[in-house]
Amino acid sequence: MLKLSSASPSAGTIAVAVLGMLGGFNLSTFGETLEPSKLIVVERELLFPDTRTEPHEVIQTPDGHFIVAGERGVVSAVAFTSNGDELWKYEEPFDIKIPGQYQSKFMGVVSLANGNLLFCGEKSVSNPQNPQRPQIHPLVTLLTSGGNLISSNIVHPHGDASISTFGFTQCIPSKGGALLFGRTLKASSTDESWNPWVMKVDQDGKLEWEKVGDVSDSMKPPFAPPTPTSSGTTFGSYISPSLGLHVTRVSKSGDVTGTRDVECANFLLQFQNMTPTDDAAFLCAPVGTKMKLIRINNKLQDTTPPIELEDMTLGFFNAQLGFGYRLDDGSLLIFGRMRTQKGDQATMQLFSSSGRSLSVFAFDMNYHSFKVDYVFPLAARRFLTLRQSGPEHSGMVLSWVTVK
């Protein structure tokens, strides 16, 4: 059984559009028109010109600043204030010795107690045996709160570079440092099963301990959990359409206290809770493209029979690329994208606790985006979304969203 331990603003970067109710706005889809939403409101939007960072995680530091961990072919990080003033950017230069357009990426970031930032991700390194196919190895990078590089190191399970790895899927704060979750593939493995891997590093990014599991362990990769409660966390690992969703419950001390397999031919997303709770909710498509909401308590028992979401405008494939939040009144908010006559469009859709569609909102066409790249919850019913703008306005778009 695997056991876990618990600069100054850039000039000319701000373009604000107060959107309000978006009066008169509508979006023609394949067979329907979306009217202006009275329940979902974008308060304002801001464009960071020429910032093409694809975000994989966003955190807020104790001083209220936002840190974006992502990629732009190489690792990329962006920091901005709560008002949207850009503070700094960090990117590694391209290595001309490494072939390919995508060389490295940050998958997560932790704000350390000493004020520094620890990023986890992966990086391509030269492969003498096959120069055209670089090897991918996990990466740990430390930056100061001002975005200056402290250190950047490649790490290997047990220090063995022969073990294939898939970088880190997530890093979370833990006892003066961070826990980093990843996957490995033993060189002698006869199948393609990735083994769970967790390592604990201190505030200097130095290894304290690590544990590499086996495919027979209760915890199936990828196993990076959502934000835990005081008693632990519940998370799902999607294996395959035939094996479905493997749900795992982990205590605060890191013990696997329960597992369960759920029929889920197509796993779409796990809902995040606005208020910490031991209950978990998953969106699946067990048959065809019908959306089913599955709710499970901390004993991994169904709290209610599965609920079908009605009028799922976002579509099965597009919801799989999105984010879901369960609001305190039980309603569900899904950020995704929708296919329209003019191409894919970033959207939001609100459902009641019984699965009835309440409102659909398409982001303002002033900053056309194909999808929502990341969502950060600000308060009970407020969110900050990050999107990459289309070719008309090159850059990253921040949108402050309120659900009434």
Residue pairs with C-beta under 8 A, 6 or more apart in sequence:
1 217
1 218
1 255
1 256
2 196
2 198
2 211
2 213
2 217
2 218
2 219
2 256
3 211
3 254
3 255
3 256
4 179
4 198
4 211
4 250
4 254
5 174
5 175
5 179
5 200
5 253
5 254
6 174
6 175
6 228
6 252
6 253
6 254
7 87
7 88
7 146
7 147
8 87
9 81
9 85
9 86
9 87
10 86
12 49
13 47
13 48
13 49
13 85
13 86
14 46
14 47
14 84
14 85
15 46
15 47
15 49
16 44
16 45
16 46
17 44
17 45
17 364
17 366
17 367
18 43
18 44
19 41
19 42
19 43
19 44
19 45
19 364
20 41
21 36
21 37
21 38
21 41
22 36
22 37
22 42
22 364
23 36
24 36
25 36
25 362
25 364
25 365
26 33
26 34
26 35
26 36
27 33
27 34
27 340
27 345
27 362
27 365
28 340
28 341
29 313
29 338
29 339
29 340
29 341
30 339
30 340
30 341
32 313
34 313
34 360
34 361
34 362
37 359
37 360
37 361
38 359
38 404
39 350
39 358
39 359
39 403
39 404
40 348
40 350
40 359
40 361
40 401
40 402
40 403
40 404
41 401
41 402
41 403
41 404
42 361
42 363
42 364
42 399
42 400
42 401
43 400
43 401
43 402
44 399
44 400
45 364
45 366
45 367
45 397
45 398
45 399
45 400
46 84
46 397
46 398
46 399
47 367
47 389
47 393
47 395
47 396
47 397
47 398
48 78
48 80
48 86
48 395
48 396
48 397
48 398
49 393
49 394
49 395
50 394
50 395
51 78
51 86
51 89
51 395
51 396
52 72
52 388
52 394
52 395
52 396
53 68
53 70
53 71
53 72
53 76
53 77
53 78
53 89
53 396
54 70
54 71
54 72
54 76
54 373
54 388
55 68
55 69
55 70
55 373
55 374
55 386
55 396
56 69
56 70
56 71
56 105
56 106
56 107
56 108
56 121
56 374
57 68
57 69
57 70
57 106
57 107
57 108
57 109
57 170
57 374
58 66
58 67
58 68
58 69
58 374
58 376
58 384
58 386
59 66
59 67
59 69
59 109
59 110
59 111
60 66
60 67
60 82
60 376
61 67
61 111
61 117
61 145
62 111
64 81
64 82
65 79
65 80
65 81
65 82
65 87
66 79
66 80
66 81
66 82
66 376
66 384
67 77
67 78
67 79
67 109
67 111
67 117
68 76
68 77
68 78
68 79
68 80
68 374
68 386
69 77
69 106
69 107
69 108
69 109
69 119
69 121
70 76
70 77
70 78
70 105
70 106
71 102
71 104
71 105
71 106
71 121
72 91
73 94
73 101
73 102
73 103
74 91
74 92
74 93
74 94
74 103
74 104
74 105
75 90
75 91
75 92
75 104
75 105
75 106
75 119
75 121
75 123
75 139
75 141
76 89
76 90
76 91
76 105
76 106
77 89
77 90
77 91
77 106
77 109
77 117
77 119
77 143
77 147
78 86
78 88
78 89
78 90
78 396
79 86
79 87
79 88
79 89
79 147
80 86
80 87
80 398
81 87
84 398
87 146
87 147
88 146
88 147
89 147
90 143
90 147
90 149
92 103
92 104
92 152
94 103
95 103
95 124
97 126
98 124
98 125
98 126
98 134
99 131
99 132
99 134
100 124
100 134
102 124
103 123
103 124
103 134
104 121
104 122
104 123
104 124
104 139
105 121
105 122
105 167
106 119
106 120
106 121
106 139
106 141
107 120
107 121
107 122
107 167
107 168
107 169
107 170
107 171
108 119
108 120
108 121
108 168
108 169
108 170
108 171
108 172
108 180
109 117
109 118
109 119
109 120
109 171
110 117
110 118
110 120
110 171
110 172
110 173
110 178
111 117
111 173
112 118
112 173
112 176
112 177
112 178
112 203
113 176
113 203
114 203
115 144
115 145
116 142
116 143
116 144
116 145
116 150
116 203
117 142
117 143
117 144
117 145
118 140
118 141
118 142
118 171
118 177
118 178
118 201
118 203
118 205
119 139
119 140
119 141
119 142
119 143
119 171
120 138
120 139
120 140
120 141
120 167
120 168
120 170
120 171
120 178
120 180
121 138
121 139
121 141
121 167
121 168
122 136
122 137
122 138
122 139
122 165
122 166
122 167
122 168
123 136
123 137
123 138
123 139
123 154
123 167
124 134
124 135
124 136
125 134
125 135
125 136
125 137
125 154
126 134
126 135
127 133
127 134
127 135
136 165
136 166
136 167
137 154
137 155
137 156
137 161
137 165
137 167
138 154
138 155
138 156
138 165
138 167
138 168
138 180
138 182
139 152
139 153
139 154
139 155
139 167
139 168
140 152
140 153
140 155
140 180
140 201
140 205
141 149
141 151
141 152
141 153
141 205
142 149
142 150
142 151
142 152
142 204
142 205
143 149
143 150
144 150
151 204
151 205
153 205
155 199
155 207
156 163
156 165
157 163
157 165
157 184
157 197
157 210
157 212
158 210
158 212
162 187
163 184
163 185
163 186
163 187
163 212
164 184
164 185
164 186
164 187
165 182
165 183
165 184
165 185
165 197
166 182
166 183
166 184
166 185
166 194
167 182
168 180
168 181
168 182
169 181
169 182
169 183
169 221
169 222
169 223
169 224
170 180
170 181
170 224
170 225
171 178
171 179
171 180
171 181
172 178
172 179
172 181
172 224
172 225
173 179
174 200
175 200
176 202
176 203
177 200
177 201
177 202
177 203
177 208
178 200
178 201
179 198
179 199
179 200
180 198
180 199
180 200
180 201
181 196
181 197
181 198
181 222
181 223
181 224
182 197
182 198
182 199
183 194
183 195
183 196
183 197
183 221
183 222
184 194
184 195
184 197
184 212
185 192
185 193
185 194
185 195
186 195
191 215
193 215
194 215
194 221
194 222
195 212
195 213
195 214
195 215
195 217
195 221
196 212
196 213
196 217
196 219
196 220
196 221
196 223
197 210
197 211
197 212
197 213
197 221
198 210
198 211
199 207
199 209
199 210
199 211
200 207
200 208
200 209
200 210
201 207
201 208
202 208
213 219
217 256
218 248
218 256
218 259
219 237
219 248
219 250
219 256
220 237
220 239
220 246
220 248
221 237
222 237
223 235
223 237
223 248
224 235
225 233
225 234
225 235
225 250
226 233
226 235
226 270
226 272
227 233
227 272
227 276
228 250
228 252
229 276
229 277
229 278
230 252
230 276
231 251
231 252
231 278
231 298
232 249
232 250
232 251
232 252
232 257
232 278
232 298
233 249
233 250
234 247
234 248
234 249
234 250
234 278
234 279
234 280
234 296
234 298
234 300
235 247
235 248
235 250
235 270
235 280
236 245
236 246
236 247
236 248
236 262
236 267
236 270
236 280
236 282
237 245
237 246
237 247
237 248
238 244
238 245
238 246
238 264
238 267
239 245
239 246
241 265
241 266
243 261
244 261
244 262
244 263
244 264
244 265
244 267
245 261
245 262
245 263
245 264
245 267
245 282
245 284
246 259
246 260
246 261
246 262
247 259
247 260
247 261
247 262
247 280
247 282
247 296
247 300
248 256
248 258
248 259
249 256
249 257
249 258
249 259
249 298
249 299
249 300
250 256
250 257
251 257
258 299
258 300
259 300
260 296
260 300
262 282
262 284
262 294
263 284
263 286
264 282
264 284
264 285
264 286
264 294
265 284
265 285
265 286
265 287
266 284
266 285
266 286
266 289
266 316
266 320
267 282
267 283
267 284
267 320
268 282
268 283
268 284
268 285
268 291
268 316
268 319
268 320
268 322
268 324
269 282
269 283
269 319
269 320
269 322
269 323
269 324
269 334
270 280
270 281
270 282
270 283
270 324
271 280
271 281
271 282
271 283
271 324
271 325
271 326
271 332
272 323
272 324
272 325
272 326
272 377
273 279
273 281
273 325
273 326
274 325
274 326
274 327
274 328
274 377
274 380
274 381
275 328
275 380
278 297
278 298
279 295
279 296
279 297
279 298
279 303
280 295
280 296
281 293
281 294
281 295
281 296
281 324
281 326
281 332
282 293
282 294
282 296
283 291
283 292
283 293
283 294
283 309
283 319
283 324
283 334
284 291
284 292
284 294
285 291
285 292
285 316
286 292
286 306
289 315
289 316
290 308
291 308
291 309
291 312
291 316
291 319
292 306
292 307
292 308
292 309
293 306
293 307
293 308
293 309
293 332
293 355
294 302
294 306
295 302
295 303
295 304
295 307
296 302
296 303
297 303
307 354
307 355
308 355
309 332
309 351
309 355
309 357
310 351
310 355
310 356
310 357
311 356
311 357
312 319
312 349
312 357
313 338
313 347
313 349
313 357
313 360
314 322
314 334
314 336
314 337
314 338
314 347
314 349
315 336
315 338
315 339
318 336
318 337
318 338
318 339
318 344
318 371
319 334
319 336
321 336
321 337
321 371
322 334
322 335
322 336
322 337
322 371
322 372
323 334
323 335
323 336
323 372
323 374
323 375
324 332
324 333
324 334
324 335
325 332
325 333
325 334
325 375
325 377
325 383
326 332
327 333
327 380
327 381
327 403
328 380
329 353
330 352
330 353
331 350
331 351
331 352
331 353
331 358
331 403
332 350
332 351
332 352
332 353
333 348
333 349
333 350
333 351
333 383
333 403
334 348
334 349
334 351
335 346
335 347
335 348
335 372
335 375
335 383
335 385
336 346
336 347
336 348
336 349
336 371
336 372
337 344
337 345
337 346
337 347
337 370
337 371
337 372
338 344
338 345
338 347
338 360
338 362
339 345
340 362
343 370
344 370
344 371
345 362
345 363
345 368
345 369
345 370
346 362
346 363
346 369
346 370
346 371
346 372
346 387
347 360
347 361
347 362
347 363
347 372
348 360
348 361
348 363
348 372
348 401
349 357
349 359
349 360
349 361
350 357
350 358
350 359
350 360
350 361
350 403
351 357
351 358
352 358
363 369
363 387
363 399
366 393
367 387
367 389
367 390
367 393
367 397
368 389
368 390
368 392
369 387
369 388
369 389
369 390
369 397
370 388
370 390
371 387
372 385
372 386
372 387
373 385
373 386
373 387
373 388
374 385
374 386
375 383
375 384
375 385
375 386
376 383
376 384
376 385
376 386
377 383
378 384
378 400
381 402
381 403
381 404
382 400
382 401
382 402
382 403
383 400
383 401
383 403
384 398
384 399
384 400
384 401
385 398
385 399
385 401
386 396
386 397
386 398
387 396
387 397
387 399
388 395
388 396
388 397
389 395
389 396
389 397
